Amino acid sequence: MERIFGTVLAVLFIGFVAWGYQAIQPPASKICGSPNGSTITAPRIKLRDGRNLAYKEHGVPKDVAKHKIIFVHGFDACRHDAYVSKTLSPDVAEKLGVYIVSFDRPGYGESDPDPIQTLKSLALDIEELADKLGLGPNSTLASAVLIAPVLNYWWAGLPANLTTEVFYQQKLQDQWTVCVAHYIPWLTYCWNTQRWFPASSLIADSIDLLSLQDKELLPKRSDRKNHVVCSVHIWQGDEDLIVPAKVQRYIAQKLPWIQYHELQGADHLFPHVDGMSDTIIMSLLSGN
């Protein structure tokens, strides 16, 4: 009897482990253009490893453009969400000769996923996109703009007291989510899809993350050779409830080559304010 009971327990344990393993595995990717995937509607380039990268062009034709910009979308977005191009006035685009290309990051939209993606591999994807579209000799980076860039609470270059302070300014469910992603990344998919505990409020599109100004701007998102000196800009709203301005100030103080623009009274969705894209692009291209 004891042997039978032990066998039953062993079978149940193995079954539970097998079920748990299946539960934490994300479903297979549905590649665009494959039998189970979506229809391909965007122009795409084939990358060095055979993956496809979808893109969308904006502004003046690149053959006559004086300035060529690659827009990298953020979380929960795609190539269609290049708000800088959508809200940039035609007059500014024509006057400055601005061409903008946005693309679906790997695994987003109509771009194939990259199962071994790193920051370096994404940078190489962008470089290859620029080369294949003929955006310039060697596609040299001249300038960059970061708009409310997300931060890593475990960056070694940031003081612990600062990261601890802003970490606990998050909602409790978001503290849990980033801890899962940092300490047990293999459990991230399971955590973000389980229903027992509240997961990421950003993934859930919770409007509680947004300030009053952000909520007012929500409707604008409904349409969803020689040494080169590179200028880098960071734009940040001082009332941003998603990305704390305090950390951006610290980074700007430590990296004097960054041109930091903090907007008083602005929140996370300030790029959607009328005329804001004109200001960002004109500042980028004028070097101010």
C-alpha positions in Angstrom: 0.0 0.0 0.0 2.8 2.4 0.9 4.5 1.6 -2.4 1.3 2.4 -4.3 0.8 5.6 -2.4 4.5 6.6 -3.1 4.0 5.9 -6.8 0.9 8.0 -7.0 2.6 10.9 -5.3 5.6 10.6 -7.7 3.2 10.6 -10.7 1.3 13.6 -9.4 4.6 15.5 -8.7 5.9 14.8 -12.2 2.5 15.8 -13.7 2.6 19.0 -11.6 6.2 19.8 -12.8 5.2 19.2 -16.4 2.1 21.4 -16.1 4.2 24.1 -14.4 6.8 24.0 -17.1 4.2 24.3 -19.8 2.5 27.2 -18.0 5.6 29.4 -17.9 6.4 28.9 -21.6 5.2 31.6 -24.0 3.3 30.4 -27.0 5.2 29.9 -30.3 5.6 33.1 -32.3 3.2 33.6 -35.2 5.6 34.9 -37.9 4.1 37.3 -40.4 3.7 35.7 -43.8 3.6 32.1 -42.3 0.5 29.9 -42.5 -0.5 30.9 -39.0 0.7 34.5 -39.1 -0.7 37.8 -40.1 -0.6 39.1 -43.7 2.5 41.2 -44.6 1.5 44.8 -45.3 4.7 46.7 -44.7 7.9 47.0 -46.6 10.6 44.9 -44.9 14.3 44.3 -45.2 16.0 41.0 -44.6 18.7 41.1 -41.9 22.0 39.3 -41.6 20.5 36.3 -39.8 17.5 35.9 -42.1 15.0 37.8 -39.9 12.7 40.5 -41.5 12.4 44.0 -40.2 9.3 46.0 -41.1 9.6 49.8 -41.5 7.6 52.9 -42.5 8.9 56.1 -44.1 7.7 59.6 -43.2 8.5 63.2 -44.2 10.3 64.3 -47.4 11.7 61.6 -49.8 15.0 60.4 -48.5 16.7 61.2 -51.8 16.2 64.9 -51.3 16.4 64.9 -47.5 18.9 67.0 -45.7 18.4 65.2 -42.4 17.5 61.5 -41.9 16.1 60.3 -38.6 15.5 56.8 -37.4 12.6 56.6 -34.9 12.8 53.7 -32.3 9.4 53.1 -30.7 8.9 52.3 -27.1 6.9 49.7 -25.2 3.5 48.7 -26.4 4.0 50.5 -29.7 5.1 49.9 -33.3 6.2 51.6 -36.5 2.9 53.5 -36.8 3.5 55.2 -33.5 6.2 57.5 -34.6 4.5 60.5 -33.0 7.4 62.8 -33.8 6.7 62.3 -37.5 2.9 62.4 -37.1 2.8 65.7 -35.2 5.7 67.3 -37.0 4.3 70.2 -39.0 4.8 69.9 -42.8 6.3 73.3 -42.9 9.1 72.3 -40.6 9.7 69.0 -42.4 9.9 70.8 -45.7 12.1 73.7 -44.4 14.6 71.4 -42.8 14.3 68.6 -45.3 13.5 65.9 -42.6 13.1 62.3 -43.5 12.0 59.9 -40.8 11.9 56.1 -40.9 10.3 54.1 -38.1 10.4 50.4 -37.7 8.9 47.5 -35.8 11.4 46.3 -33.2 12.0 42.5 -33.3 8.8 40.7 -32.2 6.6 43.8 -32.7 4.2 44.4 -35.5 5.4 42.7 -38.7 9.1 42.2 -37.7 10.3 38.7 -37.0 11.2 38.0 -33.3 14.8 37.7 -32.3 15.0 34.9 -29.7 18.5 36.0 -28.6 18.0 39.8 -28.7 20.4 42.0 -26.8 21.0 45.8 -26.8 23.9 45.2 -29.2 21.8 43.1 -31.6 19.1 45.8 -31.7 21.7 48.4 -32.5 23.1 46.2 -35.3 19.5 45.9 -36.6 19.2 49.7 -36.7 22.6 50.0 -38.4 21.6 47.4 -41.0 18.3 49.2 -41.7 20.1 52.4 -42.3 22.6 50.8 -44.6 20.0 48.9 -46.7 17.8 52.0 -47.0 20.9 54.0 -48.2 20.6 56.6 -45.5 24.2 57.7 -45.9 27.8 56.6 -46.2 28.5 54.2 -43.3 25.3 55.5 -41.7 27.1 57.6 -39.2 25.2 58.7 -36.1 25.3 62.4 -35.8 22.8 63.1 -33.0 20.2 61.4 -30.8 17.1 62.4 -28.8 15.7 60.3 -25.9 12.2 61.2 -24.8 11.4 60.1 -21.2 13.8 57.1 -21.5 12.9 54.2 -19.2 15.5 53.4 -16.5 17.0 50.2 -15.0 16.7 50.3 -11.2 19.8 48.1 -11.0 22.2 50.2 -13.1 25.5 50.2 -11.3 26.2 53.8 -12.3 23.2 55.2 -10.3 23.4 55.7 -6.5 21.5 53.2 -4.6 19.6 55.7 -2.5 18.3 57.4 -5.7 17.2 54.2 -7.4 15.6 52.9 -4.2 13.6 56.1 -3.7 12.2 56.1 -7.3 11.7 52.3 -7.2 9.3 52.6 -4.3 7.4 55.4 -6.0 6.0 52.8 -8.4 2.8 50.9 -7.8 3.4 47.8 -5.8 2.4 45.6 -8.7 5.0 47.3 -10.9 7.6 46.8 -8.2 6.8 43.1 -8.3 6.9 43.0 -12.1 10.3 44.5 -12.5 11.7 42.3 -9.7 10.4 39.2 -11.6 12.0 40.4 -14.8 15.3 41.2 -13.1 15.7 38.2 -10.7 13.7 35.4 -12.5 13.4 36.5 -16.1 12.3 33.0 -17.2 9.1 33.6 -15.3 8.3 36.9 -16.9 5.7 35.6 -19.4 3.9 33.6 -16.7 3.8 36.5 -14.3 2.4 38.9 -16.9 -0.3 36.5 -18.0 -1.4 35.0 -14.6 -4.6 36.2 -12.9 -3.9 35.5 -9.3 -1.9 38.7 -8.6 -2.0 42.1 -10.4 0.9 42.2 -12.9 2.3 45.2 -14.8 -0.1 48.2 -14.8 1.6 49.4 -18.0 0.8 46.2 -19.8 -2.8 46.4 -18.4 -3.0 50.0 -19.9 -4.0 51.3 -16.5 -4.9 55.0 -16.7 -3.9 55.3 -13.0 -0.4 55.6 -14.3 -1.2 58.8 -16.1 -1.4 62.3 -14.9 -4.2 64.8 -15.7 -2.3 66.2 -18.7 -1.5 62.7 -20.0 -5.1 61.7 -19.8 -6.0 64.8 -21.8 -3.5 63.8 -24.5 -4.7 60.2 -24.7 -6.9 60.8 -27.8 -3.9 61.8 -29.8 -2.6 58.2 -29.4 -5.7 56.7 -30.8 -4.4 56.5 -34.4 -1.6 54.5 -33.2 34.8 60.3 -42.8 36.3 62.5 -40.1 35.5 62.6 -36.4 31.9 63.3 -36.0 30.6 65.0 -32.9 27.4 63.4 -31.7 24.9 65.4 -29.7 22.5 63.6 -27.4 19.3 65.1 -26.1 17.0 63.9 -23.3 13.5 65.4 -23.0 11.6 64.9 -19.8 8.5 66.2 -18.1 9.0 67.2 -14.5 5.6 65.8 -13.5 6.0 62.4 -15.3 4.5 59.7 -13.1 5.9 56.8 -15.2 9.6 57.8 -15.6 10.9 59.9 -12.7 12.5 63.1 -13.7 14.9 63.0 -10.7 16.9 60.1 -12.2 17.1 61.9 -15.6 18.5 65.0 -13.8 21.2 62.9 -12.1 22.2 61.3 -15.4 22.4 64.7 -17.1 24.6 66.0 -14.3 27.0 63.0 -14.6 27.1 63.1 -18.4 27.7 66.7 -19.3 27.6 66.0 -23.1 23.9 65.3 -22.8 21.6 68.2 -23.6 18.9 67.9 -21.0 15.5 69.5 -21.6 13.1 69.3 -18.6 9.6 70.7 -19.3 7.9 72.3 -16.3 4.4 71.0 -15.7 4.7 68.3 -18.4 4.0 64.7 -18.0 4.8 61.5 -19.9 2.8 62.1 -23.0 4.1 65.6 -23.6 5.4 64.7 -27.2 1.7 64.7 -28.2 1.3 68.4 -27.3 0.8 70.5 -30.4 4.1 72.0 -31.6 6.2 69.8 -29.3 7.6 67.7 -32.2 8.6 70.9 -34.0 10.5 72.0 -31.0 12.3 68.7 -30.5 13.3 68.3 -34.1 14.4 71.9 -34.5 16.5 71.6 -31.4 18.0 68.4 -32.6 18.9 69.7 -36.0 20.1 73.1 -34.9 22.3 71.7 -32.1 20.5 73.8 -29.4 
